[in-house]
């Protein structure tokens, strides 16, 4: 505690004023420090609120990322299943096409053999017919020759 010198009228006004100036200065300094601390506390509080908001946004984006990862994995799984199904289906179609092609080729070969056999039979029949017609014509010629001999 500060002690003042006494004068005729009480304490020395200059000392008291100096003391009051010191007190005012210290009170102002304390008030300014308090205001500064209040500002810092307010800034920290604001930063903390922003930090919480950012944490919430981060959680939201992490959940979104997790959901997207799950969706991508499901899409990949579905794609793989579709590829497998398409591959299996193509193999079935190829097997069926080969079977049909083999059947068509077999039928065509059978028809070709049958047509060739019919052609050979027609050639034989034609040869037989030609021989019979030749025999008939020759027989008729013999008759004509016999008629020529009789008339003479």
C-alpha positions in Angstrom: 0.0 0.0 0.0 1.2 3.5 -0.9 1.9 6.0 1.9 1.6 9.7 1.2 3.5 12.6 2.9 1.4 14.9 4.8 1.2 18.6 4.1 -0.7 21.5 5.7 -3.9 20.7 4.1 -3.6 16.9 4.2 -1.8 14.7 1.8 0.5 16.0 -0.9 -1.8 16.6 -3.9 1.1 15.9 -6.4 1.8 12.6 -4.8 -1.8 11.7 -4.7 -2.3 12.7 -8.4 0.8 10.7 -9.4 -0.6 7.7 -7.5 -4.0 8.2 -9.1 -2.3 8.4 -12.5 -0.5 5.1 -11.8 -3.7 3.5 -10.6 -5.6 4.9 -13.7 -2.8 3.7 -15.9 -2.8 0.2 -14.3 -6.6 0.0 -14.4 -6.7 1.0 -18.0 -4.0 -1.5 -18.7 -5.9 -4.2 -16.9 -9.1 -3.2 -18.7 -7.3 -3.2 -22.1 -5.7 -6.6 -21.3 -9.2 -7.8 -20.2 -10.7 -6.5 -23.5 -7.8 -8.2 -25.4 -8.4 -11.4 -23.5 -12.2 -11.1 -24.2 -11.4 -10.6 -27.9 -9.1 -13.6 -27.9 -11.7 -15.6 -26.0 -14.3 -14.5 -28.5 -12.0 -15.4 -31.4 -11.2 -18.8 -29.8 -14.9 -19.4 -29.3 -15.6 -18.5 -32.9 -12.7 -20.7 -34.0 -14.0 -23.5 -31.9 -17.5 -23.0 -33.4 -15.9 -23.1 -36.9 -13.9 -26.1 -35.9 -17.0 -27.9 -34.8 -18.7 -26.9 -38.0 -15.7 -28.2 -40.0 -15.7 -31.4 -38.0 -19.4 -31.9 -38.8 -18.8 -31.2 -42.5 -15.8 -33.6 -42.4 -18.1 -36.3 -40.8 -20.7 -35.6 -43.5 -18.1 -35.9 -46.3 -16.6 -39.0 -44.7 -20.1 -40.6 -44.6 -20.6 -39.5 -48.2 -17.3 -41.0 -49.2 -18.2 -44.2 -47.4 -21.6 -44.3 -49.2 -19.9 -43.6 -52.5 -17.3 -46.3 -51.9 -20.1 -48.8 -51.1 -21.9 -47.7 -54.3 -18.8 -48.1 -56.4 -18.2 -51.5 -54.9 -21.8 -52.5 -55.6 -21.5 -51.2 -59.2 -18.2 -53.1 -59.6 -19.8 -56.3 -58.3 -22.9 -55.7 -60.5 -20.6 -55.1 -63.5 -18.7 -58.2 -62.8 -21.9 -60.2 -62.5 -23.2 -58.7 -65.8 -19.9 -59.6 -67.5 -20.0 -63.1 -66.2 -23.6 -63.5 -67.3 -22.9 -62.0 -70.7 -19.9 -64.4 -71.1 -22.0 -67.4 -70.1 -24.8 -66.3 -72.4 -22.4 -65.8 -75.3 -21.0 -69.3 -74.8 -24.5 -70.7 -74.9 -25.3 -68.8 -78.1 -22.0 -69.9 -79.7 -22.7 -73.6 -78.7 -26.2 -73.3 -80.2 -24.9 -71.6 -83.3 -22.3 -74.3 -83.8 -25.0 -77.0 -83.3 -27.3 -75.3 -85.8 -24.4 -74.8 -88.2 -23.5 -78.5 -87.9 -27.1 -79.5 -88.4 -27.5 -77.2 -91.5 -24.3 -78.5 -93.0 -25.3 -82.1 -92.3 -28.7 -81.5 -93.9 -27.1 -79.8 -96.9 -24.7 -82.7 -97.4 -27.6 -85.2 -97.1 -29.6 -83.2 -99.7 -26.5 -83.0 -101.9 -26.1 -86.8 -101.6 -29.8 -87.3 -102.3 -29.6 -85.0 -105.3 -26.5 -86.7 -106.6 -28.2 -90.1 -106.2 -31.3 -88.8 -108.0 -29.1 -87.4 -110.8 -27.3 -90.7 -111.2 -30.6 -92.5 -111.3 -31.9 -90.0 -113.9 -28.7 -90.6 -116.0 -29.2 -94.4 -115.7 -32.9 -94.1 -116.6 -32.0 -91.8 -119.5 -29.4 -94.3 -120.8 -32.0 -97.1 -120.5 -34.5 -94.9 -122.3 -32.0 -94.1 -125.0 -31.2 -97.8 -125.4 -34.8 -98.7 -125.6 -35.6 -95.9 -128.1 -32.5 -97.0 -130.1 -33.6 -100.6 -130.0 -37.1 -99.5 -131.1 -35.7 -97.4 -133.9 -33.3 -100.2 -134.9 -36.2 -102.6 -134.8 -38.3 -100.2 -137.0 -35.3 -99.8 -139.4 -35.1 -103.6 -139.7 -38.8 -103.6 -140.4 -38.3 -100.9 -143.0 -35.4 -102.9 -144.5 -37.5 -106.0 -144.6 -40.2 -104.1 -146.3 -37.7 -102.8 -148.8 -36.6 -106.4 -149.5 -40.1 -107.7 -149.9 -41.1 -105.1 -152.4 -38.2 -105.7 -154.6 
